Amino acid sequence: MKSIFTIGHQDLKLFLRDKSSYIWLFVVPLAFVYFMSFSSRPQGDPWDVRPAMLVENLDKGFMGTLFMEVLGDEGVRPVQAEDDENPKKGLRIPADFTEKILAQQEVEMSFFKVGEGAGNPNDLRSELIQANLLRSVISFNGYLLEHATNLGDRAITEQRLRRLIKKENPVSLDSKFAGRKPIPVGFNMSLPGIMVMYLLMNLLIFGGSSVANERRLGVLRRLSIQPVSSFQLVFGKIYGLMLLGCVQIAGFLLAGQFLFKVNVGDQLLGILMTLLIFAWVASSFGLLIGFLVKSEDKVIGLGIMISLPLAALGGCWWPMEIVPETFRKIAHITPSAWAMDSLHQLISFGGGIDSILVPLAVLAGYGLVANLLAAKFFRV
């Protein structure tokens, strides 16, 4: 075991001695995390969409103002004509809104389309506005009915009606996703995706190129005549690459927690288990490439050609939740897909270690196969 540790520690020192490697370990990946987060940045929580609606309040009394507040409470975001929101639907509150309500007369409001293309029947946001508008009308009438029931013939005033609106509702609605998980967005998507992609790419490239370079320089031949078995040499190399992966993982997690505000602390143990096993997989395949390919330049090119398609197929660039089921099944032939499943389960879906046992087992299987292949094709 001492030989394995010695080889690994020495390799890590050699990796970190090259200052340019820090660019690919930290600077470029973290820049990708930041910019890729904008491709999936949500406007709000997925279960609390608040579409904008143009509201023309012609009423000079208090009823129009209170109705606009009820609109906001029911999920509509009232905007004015001068706001740069580009709403698809509009509502016109008549000038006699307060007067007619106080006189207990029927009031008609105008609900209209705004701009071109507002009549698209497949516009789900417009349908949501209509549903929330109906809820607002029902709620407002409910407040008026509650005032008449509780206060009898007392005159309706703004203060009394506002107290009813602000009173805690005895019935609450807890809305959440039904039958599916929320789609990871923002840094919750970009951080694990870029972390998996660059962990795979760097360990393939650093591992393969270092082995190819040491084969070219005869370092492995000299080591083979020392009292070091091929088993110790292979696992010493893997251990050194895993240490390099740990350095990169630590940088990513610290930046994620404190710079990008991704909550990695609650499930830190599960995240570390996932990333360490994935680093073992990537390190083993990197070593295998170095044993199979002699040219260092070819190793680098092959590492890029392997890591980028595996990252795209495995869900590092976009959430797997948005792709067809067939594509999702094909993607799970890659270790990156299983790593992303595990990380999303921990970071975005609120799962614990018990929910990632299957992905961890599959990743461990990939690592074992890669270890066996690296030992089989060991070359000096």
C-alpha angles and dihedrals in degrees: 000000000000090000091052092052093045093051092046096048092047092050091051091053090051092049094050094043089074103079093198089066089070089067091060094038097052120351101055097037094049091048088054090050090056098045096039090055090069092061089066102026109141125221089223142330111321091237096045106053111168109194119200120246126186109239121193105193107193092166116108094193131083097260094073092051092048092048090054089053090052089051089057092048090053096053104270119122107213113212134180128237092256093054116102096232103110096217119195098210135042139197127205117203108202123238092244094051096116094038095054095045092051088049089050092241129142115266126205121205124192118237111191145165121259123213131336121322092022090123095063105139091210094056100118092184091060090050089051090052091053092049093048091046090054089050090050093052091048092048093048092049088048091057090050091049091048090051092052091047098047102032100033114196096355113128117260109248131178092246095051094045092045090053089055092049093049094046113112112264112237089211118062131187120216108199122194141148113295118213096348142061124251115265111252110245140177117003090345085069103033099045099058092035096053091038092057093043096050094039088056094042097046096046092047092048099038093041097045097041094047092052092045090049093048090049090051092048093045094242093131091050091053091048091050092063091053122088089272122115122221087247091057092045094051095046092042089058091047090048091052092051091048089053088053088050090051090055090053093043091052091051093049095048094047091049091045094051100041106021105033096028095230111157103238096143098077093058099025095133093053092045091051092048091052095047095044093051090046090049088053089052094048093044092051093050091046090055090047091054090050091053093048100043122051101190115083092208091053090050091055092048092046091049091055093044091052101040099048097053091042089051093050094043093044096056101259093126100039135011115274087220091076098052127085119271092248092055089048092055092048090049091059092070084078125077090223091065091054091047090051091048090055096046094047090048089056101037106031108019101044096238126151134221091282089063094056101049093105095050090046091050092050092048090049088053090054090049093050092049091047091050092051092048092047090052092046095051095039108147132177 
